[in-house]
Amino acid sequence: MKNEKKFVEVLSEVIKQLIGPSHENLKTVETHIVENLTKKGYELEEISEMLDEIFESMNISRAKDFKIRMIHPLEVENLTPEARSYLFDLRSSEVIDDEKFEELLNETIAVDFKVGINSLKTLLSRKGIIVNKIIN
């Protein structure tokens, strides 16, 4: 029963992304799905298995070059939960690209304090990225 509930939740996320207002390619849609489900506590392996099953049943082939970026806990240990969520939101909304995301992760690993949202915004502004809006 637990797996059925997870399957339904993953399917719900797929449908929400596919019928949403944007007309993005499958790779981008899948990225949003994975990021949203990861935030809800799903493991990447179970997301991947369920997406394969769902897309197979829908007769859609997954993007061949799609790769799931696995985040090691050490990469985000210096981020407060709010800053971590904010950083992932910036990436999923494409305010920052993969390269900037990796740079920010590397910079937060190197510090010896917890990085909050304000510190993260300071790092972003040093890179020329001004984020004045709040991402939900």
URJO-V320587 format. One record per residue. RES is the residue in one letter. PHI is phi as a letter, one per 20 degrees, with the letter a starting at -180 (none if undefined). BURIAL is # if it has 9 or more other ideal C-beta (glycine too) atoms within 8 Angstrom, else .. D_CENTER is the distance of its C-alpha to the mean C-alpha in whole Angstrom. Layout:
RES/PHI/BURIAL/D_CENTER  RES/PHI/BURIAL/D_CENTER
This chain:
M/none/./27  K/f/./24  N/f/./22  E/f/./23  K/f/./21  K/f/#/18  F/g/#/19  V/f/./20  E/f/#/17  V/f/#/14  L/f/#/17  S/g/./17  E/f/#/13  V/f/#/14  I/f/./17  K/g/./16  Q/f/#/13  L/f/./16  I/d/./19  G/f/./17  P/f/./19  S/e/./17  H/d/./18  E/e/./16  N/f/./16  L/g/./15  K/f/#/13  T/f/./11  V/f/#/11  E/f/#/10  T/f/#/7  H/f/#/6  I/f/#/8  V/f/#/6  E/f/#/3  N/f/#/6  L/f/#/8  T/f/#/7  K/f/./7  K/e/./11  G/o/./12  Y/f/#/12  E/e/./12  L/f/#/11  E/f/./15  E/f/#/15  I/f/#/12  S/g/#/14  E/f/./17  M/f/#/17  L/f/#/15  D/g/#/18  E/f/#/21  I/f/#/19  F/f/#/19  E/f/./23  S/f/./24  M/e/./23  N/m/./25  I/d/./22  S/e/./21  R/f/#/17  A/g/./17  K/f/./19  D/e/./17  F/f/#/13  K/c/./12  I/e/./9  R/e/./9  M/e/./10  I/e/./10  H/f/./14  P/g/./15  L/f/./17  E/f/#/14  V/c/#/13  E/f/./17  N/e/#/18  L/e/#/15  T/f/#/16  P/g/./14  E/f/./14  A/f/#/13  R/f/#/10  S/f/#/9  Y/f/#/10  L/f/#/9  F/f/#/5  D/f/#/7  L/f/#/9  R/f/#/7  S/f/#/5  S/e/./9  E/m/./10  V/f/./12  I/c/#/12  D/e/./12  D/g/./11  E/f/./14  K/f/#/14  F/g/#/11  E/f/./13  E/f/#/16  L/f/#/15  L/g/#/13  N/f/./17  E/f/#/19  T/f/#/17  I/f/#/19  A/f/./22  V/e/./23  D/d/./25  F/b/./24  K/f/./21  V/e/#/19  G/e/#/18  I/f/#/17  N/f/./20  S/f/#/20  L/f/#/17  K/f/#/18  T/f/./21  L/g/#/20  L/f/#/18  S/f/#/21  R/f/./23  K/e/#/21  G/n/./22  I/d/#/19  I/e/./20  V/d/#/18  N/e/./20  K/e/./18  I/e/./17  I/e/#/13  N/e/./13
